[in-house]
Amino acid sequence: MSLANQAVKQEAGYGMNSPLLSGLLEQISEQDYHEIMDVVPANQGVIDLFSRFRCKLYLPGCLDALRKLDSQVLDTPTKRQRALVKTIGLYKNKKASLDVILLWDLPNYLDKTILSSLVEYLLPHIRKQTLIHCYIHTRQSMPAVPGNYRYIDGKVYVHHPQAETITCPAYYQEVLHRMMAPFTVQRSILLSNGLQEYVLHTR
Amino acid sequence: MIDMKQIKENVSSKIKNYQAQEETDFTAREARSFSGKTATENRTGSASIGASIRIKGDVTGDENLIIQGQVEGTIRLQGHNVTISKSGKVKANIDANQIIIEGTLEGDMHGDEKVIIRETGHVLGNIVAPRVTLEDGAMFKGSIEMEPRSAATPGKKPMTPSMTGKDTSELKSA
């Protein structure tokens, strides 16, 4: 077993500090109203996390569906946007105006075209201050499927449902900028487990 | 010689026995079709839409409701509880005090007290309620608003003051 594979296996089910996410959550005022989207499957942990805020929480539960989108099949912008409308939908709420978008490690599992289309799809729903939070794997391999993430008492608990690994696309900042334009990196930290934590904003 | 009086008594007795058996069977069926608490609620006076019943239209009333069948339209039971049991399939917006989903719902919910989606629940829609419980295994796609915008301080405030302007010096070098 390669060192990279060993490292990934050690990652299965653990808690980690996520300073940028903690900072981002601290920035959410408990007095003001916010709209937040989280792409992980809806769970009580997410609801508990945001229940202290005055917010509307969008839980499109679209992780698996987004991963299945194939830019070879969806070979035009129109086809991709239609697929994204069907997948995310924002549930008939065309007025959704998102302050925070939590992608966790989803960007690692989308092909570049689909990721760009996703950002494009979200553009009508973002504001000048909208922030995107995500993790990018930086090692040679990464878990075969996105992890289940839960934020509890200042720590992020990660569980990888499968032990298998796949080659990591290892997106660097420049690539991320291209794929996620108009979002650019506001802050970034390399975590000890090889995840690069990002907060992106629009300039 | 035929004793008509005796025959009438025998028939009457058999009918009573049959009716008693029917009532016992119905109670047993009803108890089996609900789970614990819900069954108790039903016995204490909730209205029930049976598994074979299909309703299209508006449902309103002044008592708790248990849905085992199919409903399409709107459900308004303000101050009362709505339970969609495992076999229930509902395509409707629901306005009630407490909403419990064990079956399938496609529609928006407004719960004055709380919304509970049980592990067998499957929901596509938006929730407005002060408390929301999502049991492990439950499927939910939509939005949750625990304190609607109108109840919150009006307007939105940028949430970036101390985040903006930070550099990216901690970036991993490519």
Interface residues (C-beta under 8 A of the other chain):
Chain A: G23 L24 Q27 I28 S29 Q31 D32 Y33 H34 P41 A42 N43 Q44 I47 S51 R54 C55 K56 L57 Y58 L59 P60 G61 C62 G89 Y91 K92 N93 S97 D99 V100 R127 K128 Q129 L131 T138 Y172 Q173 E174 V185 Q186 R187 S188 I189 L190 Q196 V199 H201
Chain B: G125 N126 V132 T133 L134 E135 D136 A138 M139 F140 K141 G142 S143 I144 E145 M146 E147 R149 A151 A152 T153 P154 G155 K156 K157 P158 M159 T160 P161 S162 M163 T164 K166 T168 E170 L171 K172 A174
